[in-house]
Amino acid sequence: MDEIRVLSPTGALGSGYLETSLETALSWKPDFIGCDAGSTDPGPAYLGTGKPAFPREAVKRDVRLMLKGARRLKVPLMIGSANTAGGDEHLAGLVSIVREIAAEEKLSFKMAVIHSEQKKDYLKMRLKEGRIKPLDPAPEFNEAVIDRSECIVGMMGAEPFMNALEQGAEVIIAGRASDTAIFAAMPVMKGFPEGLAWHAGKVLECGAAAVVNRKTGDCMFAWIRKDHFVLEAPDSTLQCTPQSVASHSLYENADPFKLIECSGTLDLTNSQYEQVSERGVKVSGSEFIPAKRYTVKLEGAEKVGYQSVIIGSIRDPFFIRQIDDWTERLLVRCHARVKQVYGDRMKPEDYFINIRIYGKNGTMGPLEPVKESLAHELCLIIEVTAPSQDVASSIAGIVRHQGLHLPIPEWSGLITALACPYNPAHLDRGPIFRFNVNHVVEPDSPLEMFPMEMVMVGEPTQSKVTA
Amino acid sequence: MTKLAELARLIRSKNAGPFVLTFDVMFEDEARYQRVKNSGALTREAVAGCYGLPPKDVLFFYCDHARAVKASIPRPYFQGDLRDSDGHGGQQYAPLMDIEIP
């Protein structure tokens, strides 16, 4: 085998791609189709709630076309980071979509389902052994954090995909996975240089993002060979250039030259980029430095509380010029009123009132270098976070009333300070979540955190094997 | 003197995971990239200054193949946490636009 051909239909499952691009790519005879279906970028709520960031119908459309294509060519389809966050609920959601499509399209195949949600006992054991290490920056991680987490996933490397392929999987649906590992697994398994396999994977995982003139989510194709790889987008109106491909390693990475994976570091310091056709770019020189110790990154989410939000604006220049003082006085008033209403049942540390001032530093907060706002109106977003929705909602009611009528010295008499566009004036957001882990685990083996089930889809008898 | 925003093809910010913010300053052609790179005005210290951070907190890179300058900083609040104001980190680059390039 002197070449391996790879199709990535889209940079994010559920974000879409052109069917015409997929058909062109299928005519180029890929050896496998890979797709990244997740990210932390949409935020902690998805990991916290088990819900996907993209609508089910949008994901189903995207899966249907690539699944039919993969079965037509009889090549593996590998999807990683199921339903955004890759927890067991996310994985089950994507598996149910795949099963529905298989039934509707009368497809049958051997499917590997690889889990990435971590058992709390396992994490506590590794923590005790000192085999969970912080990355930089990292929040505090201890047994209490593990206990209060809604979901903690491990980000799998290429090995669980290789294992599933070795066992004959035709479709692999994986929980949280390194985006790049989905694409590197088969080339590395077939003996292609790791530097090229991982670098190609890094570009492929974002679909057509590495083109000059990105229009919408779309397909990317790669030919990986022994001493280089070539990238080209199937849509004939899209062009890769050395600069566009090199730029892609900047996107969402802290370090554009060194990308850390479970099994090592992809090093792009010596990568060379060359235009080989009107729309195609050749890449060579990328290196992969094996890690001394195999590590698996964790992602976790915990519930912070329940939240209610008030949106109100201010137009009066007397208010605007003393907004910091006014909001400080508002907080003092609100806390006093909460104490009056709840007594000892609600201490100041049990709830949190956050006031964002748009028109001043709402977007950048402490990073905002502009200290004097010239705005003629301000928008306040006031959030109340509390242990229950009922309490959050009740305190928001208190904040609304205090905010409406908190006076300033310039005016005498009863004033109304906030213009509230909504009625009721506050919005209940339900539970809210935060990311609570930025650590890696040192497992005994690359597979131990990622149990796999192998199932037959679309046939009357379903055999089940656990690896 | 020219403002960086007038020389760059794209200035952007984004999350690099939930805990780090990253900035990309990208140029259309080699001449403008080299002008900025050699100016001594877009540096680790300049980026640190824009965000009120000590220079040691800023990762800083010149990416010649990409004709881009890149910097990364720790997030003031983790993505999605209580005081975070920009879940995708997409609107944190504006102060870089005004850096004066000789």
Interface residues (C-beta under 8 A of the other chain):
Chain A: T40 D41 P42 G43 P44 A45 L135 P137 A138 P139 P242 Q243 A246 S247 S249 L250 Y251 E252 N253 A254 D255 P256 F257 S271 Q272 Y273 V304 F352 N354 R356 G362 T363 M364 G365 P366 L367 P369 E383 T385 F433 R434 F435 N438
Chain B: K14 N15 A16 G17 P18 F19 V20 T22 D24 M26 C50 Y51 G52 L59 F61 C63 H65 A66 R67 A68 K70 S72 P74 R75 P76 Y77 F78 Q79 G80 D81 L82 R83 S85 D86 G87 H88 Q91 Q92 A94 P95
